[in-house]
């Protein structure tokens, strides 16, 4: 009976190990910036978000908080609209994505798909934050639904879409029946 579940258990165990190792690695990274201000990855995401907002006609800049605050504020078209914190950089979502992809490891194409997926998720996250900032600037009455529901659905929906593509077109393909 155990043999029937062996493939599923191997995938689940691989997922858990990869996820835990990556989470601990990310926490180790974050610990180096504790009380030193916003971590460099979050600053990088915020700078790219400001770049996109400026292109879209919303003059924007980042105003950094004190090092103890570990945050930065988005100043958009003459108004402070939101703040960037570590959780906004989508690294935790990307870790979840990678753990799932590598749980269904398929050689070199796993690394290619993971790399392209990370680029896609990063772009979606920057656009998500820019969209949220523009919403907060133009229609602040929708801030709760935008921040809590609509814009998180964009990043998590992107992850699910990538997972479905990985499973359908790569992970579950039987190489013996592809040419038949």
GROMACS elastic network, one bead per residue, 0.5 to 0.9 nm:
[ bonds ]
;  ai    aj funct       b0    kb
    1     4     6  0.55016   500
    1     5     6  0.73163   500
    2     5     6  0.54451   500
    2     6     6  0.61722   500
    3     7     6  0.79228   500
    4     7     6  0.74759   500
    4     8     6  0.84483   500
    5     8     6  0.54126   500
    5     9     6  0.60405   500
    5    10     6  0.86064   500
    6     9     6  0.50987   500
    6    10     6  0.60871   500
    6    11     6  0.87018   500
    7    10     6  0.51505   500
    7    11     6  0.63608   500
    7    12     6  0.86692   500
    8    11     6  0.52049   500
    8    12     6  0.61360   500
    8    13     6  0.85400   500
    9    13     6  0.59221   500
    9    14     6  0.83790   500
   10    13     6  0.51383   500
   10    14     6  0.60138   500
   10    15     6  0.85101   500
   10   103     6  0.83536   500
   11    14     6  0.50771   500
   11    15     6  0.60935   500
   11    16     6  0.86627   500
   11   100     6  0.88235   500
   11   102     6  0.89651   500
   11   103     6  0.52358   500
   11   104     6  0.64922   500
   11   105     6  0.89212   500
   12    15     6  0.50598   500
   12    16     6  0.62166   500
   12    17     6  0.86499   500
   12   103     6  0.71040   500
   13    16     6  0.51512   500
   13    17     6  0.61254   500
   13    18     6  0.85219   500
   13   103     6  0.80857   500
   14    17     6  0.52691   500
   14    18     6  0.60698   500
   14    19     6  0.83954   500
   14    99     6  0.80051   500
   14   100     6  0.87548   500
   14   102     6  0.77279   500
   14   103     6  0.51390   500
   14   104     6  0.84090   500
   15    18     6  0.53219   500
   15    19     6  0.59347   500
   15    20     6  0.85062   500
   15    96     6  0.89473   500
   15    98     6  0.89478   500
   15    99     6  0.52418   500
   15   100     6  0.58491   500
   15   101     6  0.84499   500
   15   102     6  0.71673   500
   15   104     6  0.83856   500
   16    19     6  0.51167   500
   16    20     6  0.60037   500
   16    21     6  0.84907   500
   16    99     6  0.75653   500
   16   103     6  0.84805   500
   17    20     6  0.52942   500
   17    21     6  0.61019   500
   17    22     6  0.85341   500
   17    99     6  0.83457   500
   18    21     6  0.52732   500
   18    22     6  0.61040   500
   18    23     6  0.85373   500
   18    95     6  0.88061   500
   18    98     6  0.82529   500
   18    99     6  0.54024   500
   18   100     6  0.85796   500
   18   102     6  0.76929   500
   18   103     6  0.76890   500
   19    22     6  0.52546   500
   19    23     6  0.60633   500
   19    24     6  0.85975   500
   19    95     6  0.66671   500
   19    96     6  0.65630   500
   19    98     6  0.79719   500
   19    99     6  0.51434   500
   19   100     6  0.82537   500
   20    23     6  0.51191   500
   20    24     6  0.61298   500
   20    25     6  0.84910   500
   20    99     6  0.89058   500
   21    24     6  0.52552   500
   21    25     6  0.61096   500
   21    26     6  0.86325   500
   22    26     6  0.60491   500
   22    27     6  0.84814   500
   22    95     6  0.65082   500
   22    96     6  0.89620   500
   22    99     6  0.81712   500
   23    26     6  0.50832   500
   23    27     6  0.60836   500
   23    28     6  0.85121   500
   23    92     6  0.75914   500
   23    95     6  0.71706   500
   24    27     6  0.50123   500
   24    28     6  0.60730   500
   24    29     6  0.86234   500
   25    28     6  0.50339   500
   25    29     6  0.63211   500
   25    30     6  0.87416   500
   26    30     6  0.62166   500
   26    31     6  0.86247   500
   26    91     6  0.82938   500
   26    92     6  0.83030   500
   26    95     6  0.88356   500
   27    31     6  0.60633   500
   27    32     6  0.88252   500
   28    31     6  0.51829   500
   28    32     6  0.68368   500
   29    32     6  0.55755   500
   29    33     6  0.74288   500
   29    39     6  0.87789   500
   30    33     6  0.54622   500
   30    34     6  0.65115   500
   30    39     6  0.68874   500
   30    86     6  0.87350   500
   31    34     6  0.51869   500
   31    35     6  0.89824   500
   32    35     6  0.89177   500
   32    36     6  0.83100   500
   32    39     6  0.86104   500
   33    36     6  0.50795   500
   33    37     6  0.67363   500
   33    38     6  0.72895   500
   33    39     6  0.57827   500
   33    40     6  0.85163   500
   33    70     6  0.86176   500
   34    37     6  0.71560   500
   34    38     6  0.83704   500
   34    39     6  0.82005   500
   34    67     6  0.84858   500
   34    68     6  0.78537   500
   34    70     6  0.76706   500
   35    38     6  0.83114   500
   35    66     6  0.87219   500
   35    67     6  0.53100   500
   35    69     6  0.71724   500
   35    70     6  0.64640   500
   36    39     6  0.77943   500
   36    66     6  0.83568   500
   36    68     6  0.64375   500
   36    69     6  0.86322   500
   36    70     6  0.69568   500
   37    40     6  0.89518   500
   37    64     6  0.79773   500
   37    65     6  0.73254   500
   37    66     6  0.64857   500
   37    68     6  0.61018   500
   37    69     6  0.65033   500
   37    71     6  0.65260   500
   37    72     6  0.84549   500
   38    41     6  0.83654   500
   38    42     6  0.64263   500
   38    43     6  0.63987   500
   38    64     6  0.80561   500
   38    65     6  0.84009   500
   38    67     6  0.72058   500
   38    68     6  0.89555   500
   38    69     6  0.79609   500
   38    71     6  0.52714   500
   38    72     6  0.69954   500
   38    84     6  0.83009   500
   38    85     6  0.69114   500
   38    86     6  0.68165   500
   39    42     6  0.55151   500
   39    43     6  0.63571   500
   39    44     6  0.87902   500
   39    70     6  0.75323   500
   39    71     6  0.88134   500
   39    85     6  0.87914   500
   39    86     6  0.69374   500
   40    44     6  0.60458   500
   40    45     6  0.86427   500
   41    44     6  0.50218   500
   41    45     6  0.62941   500
   41    46     6  0.86314   500
   41    86     6  0.82664   500
   41    89     6  0.69717   500
   41    91     6  0.85913   500
   42    45     6  0.51059   500
   42    46     6  0.61226   500
   42    47     6  0.86012   500
   42    71     6  0.89782   500
   42    84     6  0.73963   500
   42    85     6  0.70444   500
   42    86     6  0.56907   500
   42    87     6  0.82229   500
   42    88     6  0.71874   500
   42    89     6  0.51642   500
   42    90     6  0.88365   500
   43    47     6  0.60818   500
   43    48     6  0.86280   500
   43    62     6  0.89368   500
   43    72     6  0.80387   500
   43    84     6  0.82113   500
   43    86     6  0.88288   500
   43    89     6  0.85729   500
   44    47     6  0.51738   500
   44    48     6  0.63323   500
   44    49     6  0.86322   500
   44    89     6  0.87158   500
   45    48     6  0.52072   500
   45    49     6  0.61480   500
   45    50     6  0.86994   500
   45    88     6  0.84444   500
   45    89     6  0.61373   500
   45   122     6  0.81889   500
   45   125     6  0.83244   500
   45   126     6  0.64838   500
   46    50     6  0.62204   500
   46    51     6  0.86275   500
   46    62     6  0.73105   500
   46    72     6  0.82493   500
   46    74     6  0.81583   500
   46    84     6  0.68473   500
   46    88     6  0.88742   500
   46    89     6  0.80928   500
   46   126     6  0.77800   500
   46   129     6  0.84076   500
   47    50     6  0.51230   500
   47    51     6  0.62561   500
   47    52     6  0.88048   500
   47    61     6  0.81197   500
   47    62     6  0.72659   500
   48    52     6  0.63096   500
   48    53     6  0.86465   500
   48   126     6  0.67140   500
   49    52     6  0.51529   500
   49    53     6  0.61808   500
   49    54     6  0.86007   500
   49    60     6  0.89924   500
   49   125     6  0.88339   500
   49   126     6  0.52398   500
   49   127     6  0.70264   500
   49   128     6  0.88356   500
   49   129     6  0.66151   500
   49   130     6  0.55085   500
   50    53     6  0.50271   500
   50    54     6  0.60865   500
   50    55     6  0.85966   500
   50    58     6  0.87451   500
   50    59     6  0.81422   500
   50    60     6  0.55702   500
   50    61     6  0.59994   500
   50    62     6  0.72218   500
   50    74     6  0.77909   500
   50    76     6  0.85158   500
   50   130     6  0.73703   500
   51    54     6  0.52178   500
   51    55     6  0.63338   500
   51    56     6  0.87530   500
   51    60     6  0.78407   500
   51    61     6  0.86287   500
   52    55     6  0.50713   500
   52    56     6  0.62258   500
   52    57     6  0.88239   500
   52    58     6  0.87213   500
   52   126     6  0.79223   500
   52   127     6  0.75319   500
   52   130     6  0.68147   500
   53    56     6  0.50085   500
   53    57     6  0.64584   500
   53    58     6  0.52043   500
   53    59     6  0.67582   500
   53    60     6  0.64038   500
   53    76     6  0.80611   500
   53   127     6  0.88940   500
   53   130     6  0.58967   500
   53   131     6  0.83564   500
   53   133     6  0.83671   500
   53   134     6  0.77736   500
   54    57     6  0.51989   500
   54    60     6  0.58698   500
   54    61     6  0.86351   500
   54    76     6  0.88706   500
   55    58     6  0.72867   500
   55    59     6  0.82861   500
   56    59     6  0.84562   500
   57    60     6  0.89420   500
   57    77     6  0.87676   500
   58    76     6  0.61814   500
   58    77     6  0.54883   500
   58   134     6  0.76567   500
   59    75     6  0.82357   500
   59    76     6  0.58346   500
   59    77     6  0.50362   500
   59    78     6  0.78644   500
   60    74     6  0.69160   500
   60    75     6  0.54551   500
   60    77     6  0.61128   500
   60    78     6  0.80424   500
   61    73     6  0.83068   500
   61    74     6  0.60752   500
   61    75     6  0.52943   500
   61    76     6  0.67222   500
   61    77     6  0.89852   500
   62    72     6  0.63362   500
   62    73     6  0.56505   500
   62    74     6  0.50223   500
   62    75     6  0.61311   500
   62    76     6  0.88043   500
   62    83     6  0.89687   500
   62    84     6  0.89908   500
   63    71     6  0.89389   500
   63    72     6  0.55067   500
   63    74     6  0.64781   500
   63    75     6  0.69389   500
   64    67     6  0.83444   500
   64    70     6  0.84467   500
   64    71     6  0.64625   500
   64    73     6  0.61849   500
   64    74     6  0.88807   500
   65    68     6  0.79765   500
   65    69     6  0.59337   500
   65    70     6  0.68025   500
   65    71     6  0.55239   500
   65    72     6  0.52644   500
   65    73     6  0.71999   500
   66    69     6  0.53114   500
   66    70     6  0.69433   500
   66    71     6  0.76695   500
   66    72     6  0.86124   500
   67    70     6  0.55271   500
   67    71     6  0.78893   500
   68    71     6  0.84682   500
   69    72     6  0.83931   500
   70    84     6  0.87817   500
   70    85     6  0.67268   500
   70    86     6  0.77850   500
   71    83     6  0.65312   500
   71    84     6  0.55522   500
   71    86     6  0.75855   500
   72    82     6  0.86384   500
   72    83     6  0.54488   500
   72    84     6  0.50984   500
   72    85     6  0.68887   500
   73    80     6  0.67139   500
   73    81     6  0.75683   500
   73    82     6  0.58519   500
   73    84     6  0.60152   500
   73    85     6  0.89327   500
   74    79     6  0.82901   500
   74    80     6  0.58128   500
   74    81     6  0.59927   500
   74    82     6  0.54580   500
   74    83     6  0.57112   500
   74    84     6  0.72473   500
   74   133     6  0.76646   500
   75    78     6  0.63763   500
   75    79     6  0.53753   500
   75    81     6  0.62779   500
   75    82     6  0.77677   500
   75    83     6  0.89192   500
   76    79     6  0.53140   500
   76    80     6  0.61809   500
   76    81     6  0.65360   500
   76    82     6  0.89173   500
   76   133     6  0.74519   500
   76   134     6  0.78057   500
   76   137     6  0.69760   500
   77    80     6  0.84560   500
   77   137     6  0.77250   500
   79   137     6  0.73249   500
   80    83     6  0.82348   500
   80   137     6  0.83412   500
   81   133     6  0.62604   500
   81   134     6  0.84342   500
   81   136     6  0.58813   500
   81   137     6  0.60400   500
   81   140     6  0.86212   500
   82   132     6  0.86733   500
   82   133     6  0.66054   500
   82   136     6  0.76068   500
   84    87     6  0.80772   500
   84    88     6  0.62219   500
   84    89     6  0.82352   500
   85    88     6  0.56552   500
   85    89     6  0.76632   500
   86    89     6  0.58871   500
   86    90     6  0.83353   500
   86    91     6  0.86389   500
   87    90     6  0.63541   500
   87    91     6  0.76124   500
   87    92     6  0.75110   500
   88    91     6  0.81741   500
   88   125     6  0.81934   500
   88   129     6  0.79102   500
   89    92     6  0.80683   500
   89    93     6  0.88578   500
   89   122     6  0.82463   500
   89   125     6  0.73276   500
   89   126     6  0.83775   500
   90    93     6  0.51211   500
   90    94     6  0.61981   500
   90    95     6  0.86730   500
   90   121     6  0.80436   500
   90   122     6  0.74746   500
   90   125     6  0.67064   500
   90   155     6  0.80430   500
   91    95     6  0.61244   500
   91    96     6  0.86693   500
   91   122     6  0.87791   500
   92    95     6  0.50478   500
   92    96     6  0.64130   500
   92    97     6  0.87103   500
   93    96     6  0.51325   500
   93    97     6  0.62678   500
   93    98     6  0.87245   500
   93   121     6  0.87097   500
   93   155     6  0.80119   500
   93   156     6  0.75523   500
   93   159     6  0.77531   500
   94    98     6  0.60903   500
   94    99     6  0.85289   500
   94   117     6  0.87032   500
   94   118     6  0.66378   500
   94   121     6  0.72545   500
   94   122     6  0.85069   500
   94   159     6  0.80507   500
   95    98     6  0.51165   500
   95    99     6  0.60876   500
   95   100     6  0.86254   500
   96    99     6  0.52361   500
   96   100     6  0.63617   500
   96   101     6  0.87540   500
   96   159     6  0.86104   500
   97   100     6  0.53792   500
   97   101     6  0.62908   500
   97   102     6  0.87225   500
   97   114     6  0.82269   500
   97   117     6  0.83475   500
   97   118     6  0.83928   500
   97   159     6  0.62452   500
   97   160     6  0.84410   500
   97   162     6  0.82146   500
   97   163     6  0.74229   500
   98   101     6  0.50527   500
   98   102     6  0.59880   500
   98   103     6  0.82826   500
   98   114     6  0.64286   500
   98   117     6  0.86924   500
   98   118     6  0.83344   500
   99   102     6  0.53254   500
   99   103     6  0.59514   500
   99   104     6  0.88602   500
  100   103     6  0.50618   500
  100   104     6  0.68022   500
  100   163     6  0.75283   500
  101   104     6  0.55126   500
  101   105     6  0.66268   500
  101   110     6  0.69294   500
  101   111     6  0.89741   500
  101   113     6  0.82989   500
  101   114     6  0.68928   500
  101   163     6  0.71433   500
  101   166     6  0.71636   500
  101   167     6  0.85471   500
  101   171     6  0.84985   500
  102   106     6  0.79887   500
  102   110     6  0.67361   500
  102   111     6  0.83813   500
  102   114     6  0.82136   500
  104   110     6  0.82279   500
  104   166     6  0.87469   500
  104   167     6  0.81116   500
  104   171     6  0.59145   500
  104   172     6  0.85582   500
  105   108     6  0.87780   500
  105   109     6  0.86208   500
  105   110     6  0.59500   500
  105   111     6  0.88700   500
  105   171     6  0.73453   500
  106   109     6  0.63093   500
  106   110     6  0.54606   500
  106   111     6  0.87794   500
  106   170     6  0.76118   500
  106   171     6  0.65182   500
  107   110     6  0.56005   500
  107   111     6  0.74398   500
  108   111     6  0.53934   500
  108   112     6  0.65242   500
  108   113     6  0.87535   500
  109   113     6  0.59316   500
  109   114     6  0.82724   500
  109   170     6  0.82074   500
  110   113     6  0.52573   500
  110   114     6  0.59364   500
  110   115     6  0.85090   500
  110   166     6  0.88204   500
  110   170     6  0.85354   500
  110   171     6  0.88030   500
  111   114     6  0.50026   500
  111   115     6  0.60123   500
  111   116     6  0.85423   500
  112   115     6  0.52124   500
  112   116     6  0.61807   500
  112   117     6  0.83664   500
  113   116     6  0.51880   500
  113   117     6  0.57911   500
  113   118     6  0.84693   500
  113   166     6  0.77840   500
  114   118     6  0.60880   500
  114   119     6  0.86925   500
  115   118     6  0.51839   500
  115   119     6  0.64247   500
  115   120     6  0.87105   500
  116   119     6  0.51574   500
  116   120     6  0.62026   500
  116   121     6  0.86409   500
  117   120     6  0.50022   500
  117   121     6  0.60563   500
  117   122     6  0.84807   500
  117   159     6  0.84463   500
  117   162     6  0.69113   500
  118   121     6  0.50556   500
  118   122     6  0.59999   500
  118   123     6  0.85465   500
  119   122     6  0.51125   500
  119   123     6  0.62148   500
  119   124     6  0.85977   500
  120   123     6  0.52098   500
  120   124     6  0.61465   500
  120   125     6  0.85533   500
  120   158     6  0.83833   500
  121   124     6  0.50081   500
  121   125     6  0.60001   500
  121   126     6  0.86218   500
  121   155     6  0.70768   500
  121   158     6  0.68436   500
  121   159     6  0.73079   500
  122   125     6  0.50429   500
  122   126     6  0.62426   500
  122   127     6  0.86204   500
  123   126     6  0.52034   500
  123   127     6  0.61895   500
  123   128     6  0.84147   500
  124   127     6  0.51193   500
  124   128     6  0.58811   500
  124   129     6  0.86370   500
  124   154     6  0.75299   500
  124   155     6  0.65370   500
  124   158     6  0.76038   500
  125   129     6  0.61723   500
  125   130     6  0.84948   500
  125   154     6  0.81467   500
  125   155     6  0.62430   500
  126   129     6  0.52816   500
  126   130     6  0.61499   500
  126   131     6  0.84936   500
  127   130     6  0.50327   500
  127   131     6  0.59077   500
  127   132     6  0.84451   500
  128   131     6  0.50980   500
  128   132     6  0.61140   500
  128   133     6  0.86085   500
  128   151     6  0.59991   500
  128   152     6  0.81315   500
  128   154     6  0.69321   500
  128   155     6  0.73676   500
  129   132     6  0.50237   500
  129   133     6  0.61079   500
  129   134     6  0.85782   500
  129   151     6  0.78552   500
  130   133     6  0.50954   500
  130   134     6  0.61772   500
  130   135     6  0.85491   500
  131   134     6  0.51367   500
  131   135     6  0.60915   500
  131   136     6  0.85548   500
  131   151     6  0.80310   500
  132   136     6  0.60743   500
  132   137     6  0.85437   500
  132   143     6  0.80377   500
  132   146     6  0.66309   500
  132   147     6  0.68373   500
  132   151     6  0.68126   500
  133   136     6  0.50160   500
  133   137     6  0.61233   500
  133   138     6  0.85863   500
  134   138     6  0.59973   500
  134   139     6  0.80699   500
  135   138     6  0.51904   500
  135   139     6  0.52972   500
  135   140     6  0.65782   500
  135   142     6  0.73961   500
  135   143     6  0.72015   500
  135   146     6  0.75686   500
  136   139     6  0.55206   500
  136   141     6  0.78761   500
  136   142     6  0.73357   500
  136   143     6  0.57593   500
  136   146     6  0.83454   500
  137   140     6  0.61594   500
  138   141     6  0.89663   500
  139   142     6  0.58938   500
  139   143     6  0.73920   500
  140   143     6  0.51355   500
  140   144     6  0.85833   500
  141   144     6  0.77251   500
  141   145     6  0.89433   500
  142   145     6  0.56419   500
  142   146     6  0.58898   500
  142   147     6  0.84036   500
  143   146     6  0.50695   500
  143   147     6  0.58008   500
  143   148     6  0.81483   500
  144   147     6  0.52943   500
  144   148     6  0.56775   500
  144   149     6  0.77612   500
  145   148     6  0.53557   500
  145   149     6  0.52881   500
  145   150     6  0.62587   500
  145   151     6  0.84839   500
  146   149     6  0.57442   500
  146   151     6  0.56735   500
  146   152     6  0.82161   500
  147   150     6  0.65795   500
  147   151     6  0.58040   500
  147   152     6  0.69648   500
  148   151     6  0.70876   500
  148   152     6  0.65475   500
  148   153     6  0.87811   500
  149   152     6  0.56209   500
  149   153     6  0.61050   500
  149   154     6  0.89670   500
  150   153     6  0.52382   500
  150   154     6  0.67425   500
  151   154     6  0.51401   500
  151   155     6  0.70024   500
  151   156     6  0.89364   500
  152   155     6  0.54609   500
  152   156     6  0.61606   500
  152   157     6  0.81198   500
  153   156     6  0.52086   500
  153   157     6  0.53893   500
  153   158     6  0.81231   500
  154   157     6  0.51320   500
  154   158     6  0.60684   500
  154   159     6  0.87632   500
  155   158     6  0.50841   500
  155   159     6  0.64601   500
  155   160     6  0.88576   500
  156   159     6  0.50682   500
  156   160     6  0.63029   500
  156   161     6  0.85854   500
  157   160     6  0.50940   500
  157   161     6  0.60641   500
  157   162     6  0.86059   500
  158   161     6  0.50507   500
  158   162     6  0.62234   500
  158   163     6  0.86125   500
  159   162     6  0.51571   500
  159   163     6  0.61580   500
  159   164     6  0.86504   500
  160   164     6  0.61489   500
  160   165     6  0.86192   500
  161   164     6  0.51656   500
  161   165     6  0.62777   500
  161   166     6  0.86448   500
  162   165     6  0.50698   500
  162   166     6  0.60848   500
  162   167     6  0.86012   500
  163   166     6  0.50424   500
  163   167     6  0.61274   500
  163   168     6  0.84695   500
  164   167     6  0.51950   500
  164   168     6  0.58877   500
  164   169     6  0.82619   500
  165   168     6  0.52342   500
  165   169     6  0.57281   500
  165   170     6  0.74926   500
  165   171     6  0.89926   500
  166   169     6  0.56529   500
  166   170     6  0.51848   500
  166   171     6  0.59189   500
  166   172     6  0.83920   500
  167   170     6  0.56908   500
  167   172     6  0.56766   500
  167   173     6  0.81549   500
  168   171     6  0.67433   500
  168   172     6  0.62220   500
  168   173     6  0.72972   500
  169   172     6  0.70328   500
  169   173     6  0.63755   500
  170   173     6  0.55392   500
  170   174     6  0.89498   500
  171   174     6  0.85329   500
  173   176     6  0.87906   500
  173   177     6  0.82049   500
  173   178     6  0.74250   500
  174   177     6  0.56117   500
  174   178     6  0.64214   500
  175   178     6  0.53521   500
  175   179     6  0.80498   500
  176   179     6  0.73679   500
  176   180     6  0.80115   500
  177   180     6  0.52370   500
